[in-house]
Each structure stands twice: as C-alpha cells, then as structure tokens.
Amino acid sequence: MPDNLSYEQRHKAMAAIHSISTRPELKLRLALWHRGFRYRVNVKLLLGTPDIVLPKYHTVIFIHGCFWHGHNGCKYYTIPKTNTVFWTAKVARNQERDQKVWRELEAMGWSVIIVWECELKKTVFDNTIERVVSRIKLNGEKHQAEKEGRRAARKEYLSNRKAQKKREAASLKEAKSFLN
Ligand SMILES: [Zn+2]
C-alpha cells in the first residue's frame, strides 16, 4: 500500500526532526530563557552532547527519556513483558554510559543536571523549573567562589614573591656595603 508507505516515511522524517528538538526540551529551554538564562544547545564538542549548556554557570543539562535512560522507580520505566532480558540489558548499558559521561564532565569542571522527561509534565513542571534554576544558580556561585579563590591565591603568591625579591635585594645590598 503506497499510501501507508509514504505515511511511514513521513512519520520517520518527523521522528528524526523530533529527536533534534523534542517538545519537553523546548519547554525547558523556553522557561530558562524567560528567567534570563542564556545557553547553547546540543553542543557536540562536549562529551555526550548535552541538551543545554550554560557556560556562564559551568552547567550542562541532559533531558533523559524515562524509559531509555532507565528512570528508577518511575512509572514510565517499565520493562516490556516480552524480550525482557534484551530490554533490561539495553537500558542498563544506557545507564552505564550516562554515568560515565556524567563523571567525565564533572571531572572537566562541569556541573551536570539531569532532568527526566516525566519531570517536564504539566503538573510538575513548575517544581522542576524551581529545582533546576536553584541548582544552576548554586553552580554559578560555586564556580565564582572558586574563581575568586584562585585569584586571591595568585595575588598572594605574587605579593609573597615580590616581598621575597625585596628582601633578597636588601640583603645583597647589605652584603655589598659590608664588602666595600
Ligand atoms: Zn520518569
């Protein structure tokens, strides 16, 4: 049936577009944008291609589908009754990969926020936004404090070095005057 086929193809094409910018993801982005956060999306250069990247806050956000990424205890994560072993193994592999990505990004200095798709449903959306926003701000403050800490340490090091040189110069002068 050619009509069915073209429908299938259209459906496939739509699904492909959908996977680039899924609706829940857009909702989250828009909410963050309205709160004044600026971000980049789908940054391929970063490990795991995070959905949202907030460079100023050293924060990346992943929006995880509850089934594929295995949202433990979530009603949307139920292993099908058939091919149970296959699905369990598949989701476990995804979970493992997610954790690896998460750990490596953290090692690179990024804070990682995971948002589950079920957390973007209408009834809980506002709560989720609150949680995400406070996490982002906290990360920003943490990053800022670290930056200031490094700056202060550098300043102290430089002034110590300067004082040391001054002392050396003074004792050299003293030694010279003693020789004269
Ligand atoms: Zn879930």
Backbone and ligand atoms as CSV (ligand in chain L), in Angstrom:
chain,resi,resn,atom,element,x,y,z
A,1,MET,N,N,0.849,-1.211,0.000
A,1,MET,CA,C,0.000,0.000,0.000
A,1,MET,C,C,0.876,1.250,0.000
A,2,PRO,N,N,0.972,1.908,-1.122
A,2,PRO,CA,C,1.866,3.057,-1.235
A,2,PRO,C,C,1.558,4.175,-0.224
A,3,ASP,N,N,0.269,4.353,0.057
A,3,ASP,CA,C,-0.093,5.415,0.993
A,3,ASP,C,C,0.485,5.174,2.386
A,4,ASN,N,N,0.358,3.902,2.792
A,4,ASN,CA,C,0.895,3.533,4.099
A,4,ASN,C,C,2.399,3.756,4.158
A,5,LEU,N,N,3.044,3.400,3.069
A,5,LEU,CA,C,4.492,3.529,2.999
A,5,LEU,C,C,4.908,4.998,3.144
A,6,SER,N,N,4.221,5.840,2.370
A,6,SER,CA,C,4.596,7.254,2.431
A,6,SER,C,C,4.282,7.836,3.818
A,7,TYR,N,N,3.236,7.318,4.397
A,7,TYR,CA,C,2.922,7.741,5.764
A,7,TYR,C,C,4.060,7.341,6.706
A,8,GLU,N,N,4.530,6.080,6.490
A,8,GLU,CA,C,5.635,5.582,7.294
A,8,GLU,C,C,6.873,6.463,7.132
A,9,GLN,N,N,7.126,6.784,5.874
A,9,GLN,CA,C,8.319,7.597,5.597
A,9,GLN,C,C,8.188,8.980,6.233
A,10,ARG,N,N,6.986,9.515,6.083
A,10,ARG,CA,C,6.752,10.838,6.652
A,10,ARG,C,C,6.927,10.774,8.181
A,11,HIS,N,N,6.390,9.711,8.711
A,11,HIS,CA,C,6.477,9.515,10.148
A,11,HIS,C,C,7.940,9.442,10.598
A,12,LYS,N,N,8.738,8.726,9.806
A,12,LYS,CA,C,10.161,8.587,10.116
A,12,LYS,C,C,10.863,9.941,10.090
A,13,ALA,N,N,10.548,10.711,9.036
A,13,ALA,CA,C,11.153,12.030,8.888
A,13,ALA,C,C,10.763,12.931,10.061
A,14,MET,N,N,9.494,12.839,10.442
A,14,MET,CA,C,9.003,13.649,11.557
A,14,MET,C,C,9.723,13.249,12.851
A,15,ALA,N,N,9.900,11.948,12.995
A,15,ALA,CA,C,10.567,11.452,14.200
A,15,ALA,C,C,11.997,11.956,14.266
A,16,ALA,N,N,12.644,12.030,13.110
A,16,ALA,CA,C,14.023,12.498,13.055
A,16,ALA,C,C,14.100,13.960,13.494
A,17,ILE,N,N,13.176,14.763,13.017
A,17,ILE,CA,C,13.135,16.172,13.411
A,17,ILE,C,C,12.852,16.259,14.908
A,18,HIS,N,N,11.909,15.454,15.327
A,18,HIS,CA,C,11.504,15.417,16.726
A,18,HIS,C,C,12.700,15.146,17.642
A,19,SER,N,N,13.588,14.251,17.179
A,19,SER,CA,C,14.720,13.885,18.027
A,19,SER,C,C,15.739,15.014,18.127
A,20,ILE,N,N,15.743,15.935,17.158
A,20,ILE,CA,C,16.676,17.055,17.232
A,20,ILE,C,C,16.193,18.050,18.290
A,21,SER,N,N,14.943,18.409,18.230
A,21,SER,CA,C,14.388,19.328,19.225
A,21,SER,C,C,13.060,18.798,19.725
A,22,THR,N,N,13.122,18.002,20.759
A,22,THR,CA,C,11.877,17.425,21.279
A,22,THR,C,C,11.124,18.471,22.074
A,23,ARG,N,N,9.847,18.302,22.188
A,23,ARG,CA,C,8.996,19.301,22.821
A,23,ARG,C,C,9.312,19.566,24.294
A,24,PRO,N,N,9.477,18.531,25.114
A,24,PRO,CA,C,9.778,18.794,26.525
A,24,PRO,C,C,11.051,19.625,26.689
A,25,GLU,N,N,12.017,19.340,25.784
A,25,GLU,CA,C,13.279,20.054,25.820
A,25,GLU,C,C,13.054,21.545,25.525
A,26,LEU,N,N,12.216,21.803,24.521
A,26,LEU,CA,C,11.910,23.192,24.161
A,26,LEU,C,C,11.233,23.925,25.312
A,27,LYS,N,N,10.330,23.218,25.983
A,27,LYS,CA,C,9.617,23.808,27.116
A,27,LYS,C,C,10.598,24.257,28.198
A,28,LEU,N,N,11.555,23.382,28.471
A,28,LEU,CA,C,12.546,23.687,29.499
A,28,LEU,C,C,13.415,24.867,29.068
A,29,ARG,N,N,13.861,24.837,27.812
A,29,ARG,CA,C,14.688,25.919,27.297
A,29,ARG,C,C,13.987,27.261,27.394
A,30,LEU,N,N,12.739,27.253,26.971
A,30,LEU,CA,C,11.960,28.482,26.954
A,30,LEU,C,C,11.808,29.045,28.370
A,31,ALA,N,N,11.525,28.148,29.315
A,31,ALA,CA,C,11.355,28.579,30.705
A,31,ALA,C,C,12.655,29.182,31.240
A,32,LEU,N,N,13.778,28.575,30.879
A,32,LEU,CA,C,15.065,29.098,31.340
A,32,LEU,C,C,15.360,30.450,30.694
A,33,TRP,N,N,15.018,30.536,29.400
A,33,TRP,CA,C,15.238,31.777,28.656
A,33,TRP,C,C,14.450,32.925,29.304
A,34,HIS,N,N,13.207,32.642,29.661
A,34,HIS,CA,C,12.353,33.664,30.269
A,34,HIS,C,C,12.879,34.114,31.618
A,35,ARG,N,N,13.658,33.259,32.248
A,35,ARG,CA,C,14.226,33.628,33.542
A,35,ARG,C,C,15.600,34.264,33.388
A,36,GLY,N,N,15.954,34.550,32.156
A,36,GLY,CA,C,17.183,35.305,31.902
A,36,GLY,C,C,18.435,34.476,31.700
A,37,PHE,N,N,18.285,33.156,31.643
A,37,PHE,CA,C,19.462,32.314,31.413
A,37,PHE,C,C,19.757,32.228,29.921
A,38,ARG,N,N,21.008,32.351,29.582
A,38,ARG,CA,C,21.420,32.204,28.196
A,38,ARG,C,C,22.237,30.925,28.066
A,39,TYR,N,N,22.009,30.248,26.965
A,39,TYR,CA,C,22.586,28.899,26.861
A,39,TYR,C,C,22.877,28.562,25.403
A,40,ARG,N,N,23.581,27.466,25.227
A,40,ARG,CA,C,23.769,26.898,23.900
A,40,ARG,C,C,23.142,25.512,23.914
A,41,VAL,N,N,22.740,25.055,22.749
A,41,VAL,CA,C,22.069,23.753,22.714
A,41,VAL,C,C,22.850,22.744,21.878
A,42,ASN,N,N,22.682,21.476,22.241
A,42,ASN,CA,C,23.295,20.357,21.518
A,42,ASN,C,C,24.765,20.606,21.158
A,43,VAL,N,N,25.553,20.917,22.156
A,43,VAL,CA,C,26.966,21.195,21.915
A,43,VAL,C,C,27.713,19.882,21.688
A,44,LYS,N,N,28.010,19.625,20.426
A,44,LYS,CA,C,28.610,18.343,20.038
A,44,LYS,C,C,30.046,18.205,20.543
A,45,LEU,N,N,30.694,19.343,20.770
A,45,LEU,CA,C,32.083,19.283,21.216
A,45,LEU,C,C,32.191,18.724,22.625
A,46,LEU,N,N,31.129,18.849,23.377
A,46,LEU,CA,C,31.148,18.320,24.734
A,46,LEU,C,C,30.693,16.866,24.740
A,47,LEU,N,N,31.324,16.112,25.615
A,47,LEU,CA,C,31.009,14.701,25.769
A,47,LEU,C,C,29.515,14.473,25.993
A,48,GLY,N,N,28.947,13.533,25.253
A,48,GLY,CA,C,27.550,13.179,25.464
A,48,GLY,C,C,26.554,14.144,24.846
A,49,THR,N,N,27.055,15.190,24.173
A,49,THR,CA,C,26.213,16.214,23.556
A,49,THR,C,C,25.058,16.643,24.471
A,50,PRO,N,N,25.386,17.426,25.501
A,50,PRO,CA,C,24.325,17.872,26.425
A,50,PRO,C,C,23.235,18.656,25.695
A,51,ASP,N,N,22.008,18.550,26.194
A,51,ASP,CA,C,20.887,19.231,25.552
A,51,ASP,C,C,20.961,20.746,25.739
A,52,ILE,N,N,21.402,21.157,26.911
A,52,ILE,CA,C,21.510,22.583,27.210
A,52,ILE,C,C,22.850,22.828,27.898
A,53,VAL,N,N,23.572,23.834,27.411
A,53,VAL,CA,C,24.852,24.174,28.017
A,53,VAL,C,C,24.813,25.631,28.474
A,54,LEU,N,N,25.110,25.860,29.749
A,54,LEU,CA,C,25.148,27.218,30.292
A,54,LEU,C,C,26.582,27.543,30.702
A,55,PRO,N,N,27.377,28.061,29.765
A,55,PRO,CA,C,28.809,28.257,30.026
A,55,PRO,C,C,29.074,29.142,31.239
A,56,LYS,N,N,28.286,30.189,31.398
A,56,LYS,CA,C,28.496,31.132,32.493
A,56,LYS,C,C,28.379,30.437,33.859
A,57,TYR,N,N,27.571,29.410,33.921
A,57,TYR,CA,C,27.325,28.715,35.185
A,57,TYR,C,C,28.054,27.369,35.250
A,58,HIS,N,N,28.870,27.122,34.229
A,58,HIS,CA,C,29.590,25.842,34.139
A,58,HIS,C,C,28.641,24.659,34.346
A,59,THR,N,N,27.504,24.758,33.727
A,59,THR,CA,C,26.461,23.756,33.932
A,59,THR,C,C,25.982,23.184,32.599
A,60,VAL,N,N,25.799,21.880,32.584
A,60,VAL,CA,C,25.166,21.248,31.423
A,60,VAL,C,C,23.915,20.517,31.897
A,61,ILE,N,N,22.921,20.479,31.020
A,61,ILE,CA,C,21.675,19.798,31.363
A,61,ILE,C,C,21.397,18.705,30.338
A,62,PHE,N,N,21.071,17.541,30.835
A,62,PHE,CA,C,20.614,16.449,29.983
A,62,PHE,C,C,19.143,16.209,30.267
A,63,ILE,N,N,18.359,16.100,29.220
A,63,ILE,CA,C,16.964,15.708,29.405
A,63,ILE,C,C,16.874,14.249,28.991
A,64,HIS,N,N,16.533,13.426,29.964
A,64,HIS,CA,C,16.542,11.984,29.734
A,64,HIS,C,C,15.132,11.424,29.593
A,65,GLY,N,N,14.937,10.640,28.556
A,65,GLY,CA,C,13.697,9.887,28.423
A,65,GLY,C,C,13.668,8.821,29.515
A,66,CYS,N,N,12.525,8.693,30.202
A,66,CYS,CA,C,12.462,7.816,31.372
A,66,CYS,C,C,12.709,6.350,31.020
A,67,PHE,N,N,12.237,5.918,29.863
A,67,PHE,CA,C,12.430,4.519,29.508
A,67,PHE,C,C,13.866,4.250,29.078
A,68,TRP,N,N,14.341,4.969,28.080
A,68,TRP,CA,C,15.660,4.677,27.504
A,68,TRP,C,C,16.799,4.829,28.488
A,69,HIS,N,N,16.647,5.790,29.390
A,69,HIS,CA,C,17.733,6.029,30.333
A,69,HIS,C,C,17.467,5.384,31.691
A,70,GLY,N,N,16.338,4.679,31.787
A,70,GLY,CA,C,16.047,3.897,32.990
A,70,GLY,C,C,15.847,4.733,34.238
A,71,HIS,N,N,14.763,5.508,34.264
A,71,HIS,CA,C,14.455,6.318,35.444
A,71,HIS,C,C,13.909,5.414,36.548
A,72,ASN,N,N,14.778,5.057,37.476
A,72,ASN,CA,C,14.405,4.107,38.535
A,72,ASN,C,C,13.194,4.571,39.327
A,73,GLY,N,N,12.252,3.681,39.514
A,73,GLY,CA,C,11.069,3.978,40.315
A,73,GLY,C,C,10.013,4.787,39.587
A,74,CYS,N,N,10.257,5.077,38.306
A,74,CYS,CA,C,9.320,5.902,37.535
A,74,CYS,C,C,8.313,5.010,36.807
A,75,LYS,N,N,7.067,5.448,36.757
A,75,LYS,CA,C,6.034,4.616,36.117
A,75,LYS,C,C,6.237,4.523,34.593
A,76,TYR,N,N,7.022,5.442,34.045
A,76,TYR,CA,C,7.280,5.395,32.598
A,76,TYR,C,C,8.438,4.457,32.260
A,77,TYR,N,N,9.081,3.964,33.306
A,77,TYR,CA,C,10.143,2.996,33.072
A,77,TYR,C,C,9.659,1.618,33.492
A,78,THR,N,N,8.982,0.960,32.546
A,78,THR,CA,C,8.567,-0.416,32.798
A,78,THR,C,C,9.088,-1.279,31.658
A,79,ILE,N,N,9.853,-2.277,32.030
A,79,ILE,CA,C,10.441,-3.181,31.048
A,79,ILE,C,C,9.319,-4.009,30.411
A,80,PRO,N,N,9.272,-4.045,29.065
A,80,PRO,CA,C,8.227,-4.834,28.394
A,80,PRO,C,C,8.232,-6.311,28.825
A,81,LYS,N,N,7.061,-6.899,28.776
A,81,LYS,CA,C,6.917,-8.305,29.208
A,81,LYS,C,C,7.616,-9.279,28.253
A,82,THR,N,N,7.765,-8.857,26.993
A,82,THR,CA,C,8.495,-9.707,26.048
A,82,THR,C,C,9.902,-9.154,25.866
A,83,ASN,N,N,10.832,-10.056,25.532
A,83,ASN,CA,C,12.243,-9.671,25.367
A,83,ASN,C,C,12.796,-8.945,26.594
A,84,THR,N,N,12.342,-9.385,27.734
A,84,THR,CA,C,12.707,-8.699,28.984
A,84,THR,C,C,14.222,-8.592,29.175
A,85,VAL,N,N,14.907,-9.701,28.884
A,85,VAL,CA,C,16.355,-9.716,29.088
A,85,VAL,C,C,17.029,-8.687,28.186
A,86,PHE,N,N,16.588,-8.649,26.937
A,86,PHE,CA,C,17.153,-7.707,25.973
A,86,PHE,C,C,16.979,-6.263,26.450
A,87,TRP,N,N,15.751,-5.917,26.826
A,87,TRP,CA,C,15.468,-4.534,27.234
A,87,TRP,C,C,16.205,-4.155,28.507
A,88,THR,N,N,16.244,-5.097,29.450
A,88,THR,CA,C,16.941,-4.818,30.708
A,88,THR,C,C,18.413,-4.525,30.446
A,89,ALA,N,N,19.026,-5.346,29.583
A,89,ALA,CA,C,20.440,-5.163,29.274
A,89,ALA,C,C,20.660,-3.834,28.547
A,90,LYS,N,N,19.752,-3.526,27.638
A,90,LYS,CA,C,19.898,-2.308,26.839
A,90,LYS,C,C,19.841,-1.065,27.719
A,91,VAL,N,N,18.855,-1.025,28.589
A,91,VAL,CA,C,18.704,0.136,29.472
A,91,VAL,C,C,19.890,0.221,30.439
A,92,ALA,N,N,20.339,-0.947,30.922
A,92,ALA,CA,C,21.492,-0.957,31.840
A,92,ALA,C,C,22.725,-0.372,31.154
A,93,ARG,N,N,22.898,-0.711,29.873
A,93,ARG,CA,C,24.031,-0.150,29.115
A,93,ARG,C,C,23.908,1.363,29.008
A,94,ASN,N,N,22.715,1.838,28.716
A,94,ASN,CA,C,22.491,3.291,28.630
A,94,ASN,C,C,22.801,3.977,29.954
A,95,GLN,N,N,22.349,3.348,31.045
A,95,GLN,CA,C,22.599,3.928,32.370
A,95,GLN,C,C,24.096,4.023,32.657
A,96,GLU,N,N,24.806,2.963,32.256
A,96,GLU,CA,C,26.247,2.933,32.471
A,96,GLU,C,C,26.926,4.056,31.699
A,97,ARG,N,N,26.513,4.196,30.432
A,97,ARG,CA,C,27.099,5.232,29.577
A,97,ARG,C,C,26.790,6.623,30.147
A,98,ASP,N,N,25.561,6.822,30.586
A,98,ASP,CA,C,25.175,8.113,31.164
A,98,ASP,C,C,26.071,8.474,32.347
A,99,GLN,N,N,26.310,7.478,33.196
A,99,GLN,CA,C,27.128,7.731,34.387
A,99,GLN,C,C,28.557,8.076,34.024
A,100,LYS,N,N,29.066,7.400,32.984
A,100,LYS,CA,C,30.430,7.648,32.545
A,100,LYS,C,C,30.543,9.082,32.028
A,101,VAL,N,N,29.592,9.468,31.197
A,101,VAL,CA,C,29.558,10.824,30.634
A,101,VAL,C,C,29.502,11.857,31.764
A,102,TRP,N,N,28.603,11.602,32.684
A,102,TRP,CA,C,28.394,12.498,33.809
A,102,TRP,C,C,29.674,12.678,34.627
A,103,ARG,N,N,30.335,11.547,34.949
A,103,ARG,CA,C,31.571,11.614,35.740
A,103,ARG,C,C,32.667,12.377,34.998
A,104,GLU,N,N,32.792,12.116,33.684
A,104,GLU,CA,C,33.859,12.771,32.925
A,104,GLU,C,C,33.620,14.266,32.795
A,105,LEU,N,N,32.364,14.653,32.595
A,105,LEU,CA,C,32.055,16.084,32.507
A,105,LEU,C,C,32.352,16.777,33.836
A,106,GLU,N,N,32.012,16.107,34.931
A,106,GLU,CA,C,32.290,16.688,36.249
A,106,GLU,C,C,33.795,16.833,36.465
A,107,ALA,N,N,34.539,15.855,35.965
A,107,ALA,CA,C,35.994,15.920,36.090
A,107,ALA,C,C,36.564,17.091,35.294
A,108,MET,N,N,35.840,17.471,34.229
A,108,MET,CA,C,36.271,18.608,33.404
A,108,MET,C,C,35.790,19.945,33.976
A,109,GLY,N,N,35.120,19.895,35.113
A,109,GLY,CA,C,34.698,21.133,35.752
A,109,GLY,C,C,33.263,21.554,35.470
A,110,TRP,N,N,32.500,20.680,34.795
A,110,TRP,CA,C,31.094,20.996,34.549
A,110,TRP,C,C,30.219,20.403,35.652
A,111,SER,N,N,29.167,21.109,35.989
A,111,SER,CA,C,28.157,20.514,36.863
A,111,SER,C,C,27.052,19.961,35.973
A,112,VAL,N,N,26.611,18.781,36.295
A,112,VAL,CA,C,25.641,18.100,35.439
A,112,VAL,C,C,24.275,18.042,36.125
A,113,ILE,N,N,23.265,18.487,35.402
A,113,ILE,CA,C,21.898,18.373,35.907
A,113,ILE,C,C,21.127,17.424,34.981
A,114,ILE,N,N,20.516,16.421,35.589
A,114,ILE,CA,C,19.684,15.501,34.813
A,114,ILE,C,C,18.223,15.880,35.039
A,115,VAL,N,N,17.507,16.072,33.947
A,115,VAL,CA,C,16.070,16.307,34.059
A,115,VAL,C,C,15.367,15.159,33.350
A,116,TRP,N,N,14.503,14.472,34.082
A,116,TRP,CA,C,13.765,13.358,33.485
A,116,TRP,C,C,12.545,13.898,32.754
A,117,GLU,N,N,12.203,13.225,31.678
A,117,GLU,CA,C,11.069,13.700,30.880
A,117,GLU,C,C,9.777,13.787,31.685
A,118,CYS,N,N,9.587,12.853,32.626
A,118,CYS,CA,C,8.369,12.889,33.449
A,118,CYS,C,C,8.321,14.136,34.326
A,119,GLU,N,N,9.478,14.729,34.573
A,119,GLU,CA,C,9.534,15.929,35.405
A,119,GLU,C,C,9.135,17.183,34.629
A,120,LEU,N,N,8.930,16.996,33.330
A,120,LEU,CA,C,8.532,18.134,32.498
A,120,LEU,C,C,7.035,18.107,32.177
A,121,LYS,N,N,6.336,17.142,32.765
A,121,LYS,CA,C,4.878,17.085,32.573
A,121,LYS,C,C,4.252,18.279,33.277
A,122,LYS,N,N,3.144,18.700,32.708
A,122,LYS,CA,C,2.475,19.931,33.128
A,122,LYS,C,C,2.348,20.110,34.642
A,123,THR,N,N,1.889,19.043,35.325
A,123,THR,CA,C,1.573,19.177,36.753
A,123,THR,C,C,2.801,19.396,37.632
A,124,VAL,N,N,3.968,18.953,37.158
A,124,VAL,CA,C,5.167,19.074,37.992
A,124,VAL,C,C,6.198,20.043,37.398
A,125,PHE,N,N,5.855,20.610,36.257
A,125,PHE,CA,C,6.814,21.434,35.508
A,125,PHE,C,C,7.379,22.587,36.347
A,126,ASP,N,N,6.492,23.331,37.017
A,126,ASP,CA,C,6.945,24.495,37.795
A,126,ASP,C,C,7.937,24.099,38.882
A,127,ASN,N,N,7.643,22.993,39.565
A,127,ASN,CA,C,8.559,22.499,40.600
A,127,ASN,C,C,9.919,22.162,40.004
A,128,THR,N,N,9.879,21.519,38.848
A,128,THR,CA,C,11.120,21.136,38.184
A,128,THR,C,C,11.942,22.366,37.831
A,129,ILE,N,N,11.274,23.368,37.289
A,129,ILE,CA,C,11.975,24.597,36.923
A,129,ILE,C,C,12.645,25.230,38.150
A,130,GLU,N,N,11.888,25.263,39.259
A,130,GLU,CA,C,12.458,25.815,40.501
A,130,GLU,C,C,13.732,25.073,40.883
A,131,ARG,N,N,13.634,23.754,40.837
A,131,ARG,CA,C,14.781,22.921,41.218
A,131,ARG,C,C,15.976,23.192,40.300
A,132,VAL,N,N,15.710,23.203,38.987
A,132,VAL,CA,C,16.780,23.397,38.012
A,132,VAL,C,C,17.411,24.777,38.171
A,133,VAL,N,N,16.563,25.787,38.319
A,133,VAL,CA,C,17.073,27.155,38.449
A,133,VAL,C,C,17.945,27.303,39.691
A,134,SER,N,N,17.493,26.731,40.822
A,134,SER,CA,C,18.318,26.899,42.026
A,134,SER,C,C,19.627,26.122,41.909
A,135,ARG,N,N,19.580,24.981,41.233
A,135,ARG,CA,C,20.836,24.237,41.003
A,135,ARG,C,C,21.802,25.046,40.132
A,136,ILE,N,N,21.263,25.643,39.064
A,136,ILE,CA,C,22.104,26.428,38.146
A,136,ILE,C,C,22.757,27.581,38.902
A,137,LYS,N,N,21.937,28.298,39.703
A,137,LYS,CA,C,22.470,29.448,40.450
A,137,LYS,C,C,23.551,29.016,41.431
A,138,LEU,N,N,23.285,27.897,42.105
A,138,LEU,CA,C,24.251,27.364,43.060
A,138,LEU,C,C,25.581,27.032,42.367
A,139,ASN,N,N,25.471,26.405,41.203
A,139,ASN,CA,C,26.672,26.076,40.426
A,139,ASN,C,C,27.430,27.343,40.058
A,140,GLY,N,N,26.677,28.371,39.656
A,140,GLY,CA,C,27.284,29.647,39.284
A,140,GLY,C,C,28.040,30.255,40.457
A,141,GLU,N,N,27.412,30.219,41.643
A,141,GLU,CA,C,28.050,30.774,42.836
A,141,GLU,C,C,29.308,29.981,43.205
A,142,LYS,N,N,29.183,28.662,43.106
A,142,LYS,CA,C,30.315,27.787,43.419
A,142,LYS,C,C,31.491,28.095,42.491
A,143,HIS,N,N,31.167,28.214,41.221
A,143,HIS,CA,C,32.192,28.487,40.216
A,143,HIS,C,C,32.847,29.841,40.473
A,144,GLN,N,N,32.023,30.834,40.797
A,144,GLN,CA,C,32.516,32.185,41.058
A,144,GLN,C,C,33.447,32.187,42.269
A,145,ALA,N,N,33.035,31.467,43.321
A,145,ALA,CA,C,33.846,31.392,44.538
A,145,ALA,C,C,35.194,30.735,44.247
A,146,GLU,N,N,35.162,29.701,43.415
A,146,GLU,CA,C,36.415,29.013,43.060
A,146,GLU,C,C,37.343,29.947,42.287
A,147,LYS,N,N,36.729,30.719,41.391
A,147,LYS,CA,C,37.484,31.661,40.573
A,147,LYS,C,C,38.123,32.716,41.465
A,148,GLU,N,N,37.341,33.244,42.409
A,148,GLU,CA,C,37.865,34.265,43.320
A,148,GLU,C,C,38.950,33.687,44.218
A,149,GLY,N,N,38.748,32.433,44.635
A,149,GLY,CA,C,39.748,31.756,45.451
A,149,GLY,C,C,41.074,31.640,44.707
A,150,ARG,N,N,40.980,31.255,43.441
A,150,ARG,CA,C,42.196,31.134,42.623
A,150,ARG,C,C,42.866,32.489,42.447
A,151,ARG,N,N,42.040,33.524,42.243
A,151,ARG,CA,C,42.575,34.871,42.030
A,151,ARG,C,C,43.295,35.354,43.292
A,152,ALA,N,N,42.681,35.101,44.447
A,152,ALA,CA,C,43.280,35.528,45.716
A,152,ALA,C,C,44.595,34.796,45.961
A,153,ALA,N,N,44.608,33.496,45.637
A,153,ALA,CA,C,45.818,32.699,45.833
A,153,ALA,C,C,46.946,33.224,44.941
A,154,ARG,N,N,46.566,33.574,43.705
A,154,ARG,CA,C,47.559,34.084,42.761
A,154,ARG,C,C,48.120,35.420,43.259
A,155,LYS,N,N,47.226,36.267,43.758
A,155,LYS,CA,C,47.617,37.584,44.250
A,155,LYS,C,C,48.589,37.434,45.432
A,156,GLU,N,N,48.253,36.505,46.317
A,156,GLU,CA,C,49.084,36.284,47.488
A,156,GLU,C,C,50.464,35.769,47.072
A,157,TYR,N,N,50.443,34.847,46.112
A,157,TYR,CA,C,51.702,34.283,45.626
A,157,TYR,C,C,52.587,35.384,45.051
A,158,LEU,N,N,51.979,36.262,44.225
A,158,LEU,CA,C,52.739,37.332,43.585
A,158,LEU,C,C,53.297,38.313,44.609
A,159,SER,N,N,52.481,38.650,45.616
A,159,SER,CA,C,52.966,39.626,46.592
A,159,SER,C,C,54.043,39.010,47.486
A,160,ASN,N,N,53.917,37.691,47.749
A,160,ASN,CA,C,54.969,36.992,48.501
A,160,ASN,C,C,56.282,36.997,47.730
A,161,ARG,N,N,56.153,36.762,46.423
A,161,ARG,CA,C,57.345,36.705,45.586
A,161,ARG,C,C,58.030,38.079,45.542
A,162,LYS,N,N,57.213,39.119,45.471
A,162,LYS,CA,C,57.711,40.477,45.417
A,162,LYS,C,C,58.474,40.808,46.713
A,163,ALA,N,N,57.856,40.417,47.828
A,163,ALA,CA,C,58.475,40.682,49.134
A,163,ALA,C,C,59.792,39.927,49.265
A,164,GLN,N,N,59.777,38.700,48.766
A,164,GLN,CA,C,60.972,37.855,48.802
A,164,GLN,C,C,62.113,38.516,48.014
A,165,LYS,N,N,61.777,39.012,46.825
A,165,LYS,CA,C,62.781,39.674,45.978
A,165,LYS,C,C,63.336,40.915,46.660
A,166,LYS,N,N,62.445,41.637,47.316
A,166,LYS,CA,C,62.828,42.857,48.018
A,166,LYS,C,C,63.836,42.524,49.116
A,167,ARG,N,N,63.514,41.446,49.856
A,167,ARG,CA,C,64.399,41.016,50.942
A,167,ARG,C,C,65.757,40.594,50.398
A,168,GLU,N,N,65.711,39.879,49.266
A,168,GLU,CA,C,66.959,39.418,48.648
A,168,GLU,C,C,67.815,40.607,48.213
A,169,ALA,N,N,67.132,41.591,47.582
A,169,ALA,CA,C,67.835,42.779,47.108
A,169,ALA,C,C,68.458,43.526,48.278
A,170,ALA,N,N,67.721,43.620,49.373
A,170,ALA,CA,C,68.198,44.338,50.558
A,170,ALA,C,C,69.425,43.656,51.153
A,171,SER,N,N,69.350,42.301,51.245
A,171,SER,CA,C,70.482,41.606,51.849
A,171,SER,C,C,71.698,41.613,50.931
A,172,LEU,N,N,71.434,41.660,49.616
A,172,LEU,CA,C,72.533,41.761,48.658
A,172,LEU,C,C,73.243,43.105,48.819
A,173,LYS,N,N,72.422,44.146,48.972
A,173,LYS,CA,C,72.944,45.491,49.147
A,173,LYS,C,C,73.785,45.561,50.431
A,174,GLU,N,N,73.229,44.930,51.451
A,174,GLU,CA,C,73.904,44.920,52.748
A,174,GLU,C,C,75.242,44.205,52.634
A,175,ALA,N,N,75.230,43.064,51.932
A,175,ALA,CA,C,76.461,42.287,51.757
A,175,ALA,C,C,77.490,43.094,50.975
A,176,LYS,N,N,77.008,43.815,49.963
A,176,LYS,CA,C,77.930,44.628,49.143
A,176,LYS,C,C,78.562,45.742,49.974
A,177,SER,N,N,77.706,46.396,50.763
A,177,SER,CA,C,78.205,47.522,51.563
A,177,SER,C,C,79.214,47.019,52.596
A,178,PHE,N,N,78.992,45.786,53.060
A,178,PHE,CA,C,79.906,45.175,54.027
A,178,PHE,C,C,81.264,44.908,53.368
A,179,LEU,N,N,81.232,44.483,52.098
A,179,LEU,CA,C,82.477,44.202,51.371
A,179,LEU,C,C,83.234,45.482,51.064
A,180,ASN,N,N,82.461,46.531,50.790
A,180,ASN,CA,C,83.154,47.787,50.477
A,180,ASN,C,C,83.865,48.256,51.702
L,1,ZN,ZN,ZN,10.459,9.404,34.921
